């Protein structure tokens, strides 16, 4: 995974965490046509955030030790 993909994944998990914190479960309707939705467990989301942070750190550590040389051409 690239750093950009990991950062996008982290942002998605952080958004999910906020949704969970706002409400864990909700119900719509009453009687026969009611629906309910239960969000993922907060602990699972936080565990995955820790894993993603570790992956970002590892990727950053691997790439920060290298020098990148760019050769430009006059336009």
Secondary structure as a PSIPRED ss2 file (coil, helix, strand):
# PSIPRED VFORMAT (PSIPRED V4.0)

   1 X C   1.000  0.000  0.000
   2 X C   1.000  0.000  0.000
   3 X H   0.000  1.000  0.000
   4 X H   0.000  1.000  0.000
   5 X H   0.000  1.000  0.000
   6 X H   0.000  1.000  0.000
   7 X H   0.000  1.000  0.000
   8 X H   0.000  1.000  0.000
   9 X H   0.000  1.000  0.000
  10 X H   0.000  1.000  0.000
  11 X H   0.000  1.000  0.000
  12 X H   0.000  1.000  0.000
  13 X H   0.000  1.000  0.000
  14 X H   0.000  1.000  0.000
  15 X H   0.000  1.000  0.000
  16 X H   0.000  1.000  0.000
  17 X H   0.000  1.000  0.000
  18 X H   0.000  1.000  0.000
  19 X H   0.000  1.000  0.000
  20 X H   0.000  1.000  0.000
  21 X H   0.000  1.000  0.000
  22 X H   0.000  1.000  0.000
  23 X C   1.000  0.000  0.000
  24 X C   1.000  0.000  0.000
  25 X E   0.000  0.000  1.000
  26 X E   0.000  0.000  1.000
  27 X E   0.000  0.000  1.000
  28 X E   0.000  0.000  1.000
  29 X C   1.000  0.000  0.000
  30 X C   1.000  0.000  0.000
  31 X H   0.000  1.000  0.000
  32 X H   0.000  1.000  0.000
  33 X H   0.000  1.000  0.000
  34 X C   1.000  0.000  0.000
  35 X E   0.000  0.000  1.000
  36 X E   0.000  0.000  1.000
  37 X E   0.000  0.000  1.000
  38 X E   0.000  0.000  1.000
  39 X C   1.000  0.000  0.000
  40 X C   1.000  0.000  0.000
  41 X C   1.000  0.000  0.000
  42 X H   0.000  1.000  0.000
  43 X H   0.000  1.000  0.000
  44 X H   0.000  1.000  0.000
  45 X H   0.000  1.000  0.000
  46 X H   0.000  1.000  0.000
  47 X H   0.000  1.000  0.000
  48 X H   0.000  1.000  0.000
  49 X H   0.000  1.000  0.000
  50 X H   0.000  1.000  0.000
  51 X H   0.000  1.000  0.000
  52 X H   0.000  1.000  0.000
  53 X H   0.000  1.000  0.000
  54 X H   0.000  1.000  0.000
  55 X H   0.000  1.000  0.000
  56 X H   0.000  1.000  0.000
  57 X H   0.000  1.000  0.000
  58 X H   0.000  1.000  0.000
  59 X H   0.000  1.000  0.000
  60 X H   0.000  1.000  0.000
  61 X H   0.000  1.000  0.000
  62 X H   0.000  1.000  0.000
  63 X H   0.000  1.000  0.000
  64 X H   0.000  1.000  0.000
  65 X C   1.000  0.000  0.000
  66 X C   1.000  0.000  0.000
  67 X C   1.000  0.000  0.000
  68 X C   1.000  0.000  0.000
  69 X C   1.000  0.000  0.000
  70 X C   1.000  0.000  0.000
  71 X C   1.000  0.000  0.000
  72 X C   1.000  0.000  0.000
  73 X C   1.000  0.000  0.000
  74 X C   1.000  0.000  0.000
  75 X C   1.000  0.000  0.000
